[in-house]
Every structure is written in structure tokens, then in C-alpha cells.
Amino acid sequence: MKRIERLALAVVLAIVIGLPAAVFSYQRLYGPAARTDAIFLRVRTVEGGGFDPARIVVKRGQRVKIRILAEDVTHGFQLLHFGVDAGAVKTGTTKVVEFTADRAGEFPFYCSVRCSPLHMALMGTLVVEP
């Protein structure tokens, strides 16, 4: 086999094997199943928009998984009624917290790291429906 033929074979194999592998990997990482198991919570300073979403609704008894992304500065996340404290979430990184929503009601969550002059206003609400 000539060198050019080997190169062409390698390119064809890379396409035939690599493309499906890339598609399946992407679907596994970012497909519907990956999105439904965790609630994605984007955190910015109050001046930058605050928590997004600022209101999270779950069902009583549900196992809740929240993936927290600090977009602009280091933030924190506390939901004291359920014993959740993510600690510091550094800029551009994510942390995941998990808990069981074992009682119905509305519960505040907030940033636990001083992040701006309006830090005390950086709050959201977890709504646990019966």
C-alpha cells in the first residue's frame, strides 16, 4: 500500500469511527437525560442579575441535585433549612449539592460569600410543593 492510500484509509476510519463516537458522547453529556437529573443554577452578583433561576420548584420527597456555576466572581450557596452549604464556588467553576426536599414550603437560599456591595440582596427561593 502506498503512503497516500494509508493516509486516505486513516482519514476514512477516523471519520467512520470518530464521528459516531463524538455524536454519542455529546448526547450523553448534554442530551435530555443529562439535563433532567440536575437543576442548573447560574450565580452572578445582584448588579449582574443574581441567581438564575431565582425560584426553583420541586416536589416534596424529591431528591434534588443543583449544579451551581459562579459566573463573575466567587460566590457561595446556602440553603440552611435543608442543611446545604456548598462553600465557596470560585469564578468559572461549578459545584454540585444534593439533598432530599423532605418538607413542603418556601425556603430562601442565598450567597454565603461576600461578592459585591449588594451581597445581602443576593437571594432566591426554593419552593417545595406537597
Secondary structure, DSSP 8 states (H G I E B T S, - for coil): --HHHHHHHHHHHHHHHHHHHHHHHHHHHHSHHHHHSSEEEEE--GGGT-EESSEEEEETT-EEEEEEEE-SS-EEEEEGGGTEEEEEE-TT-EEEEEEE--S-EEEEEE--S--STTGGG-EEEEEEE-
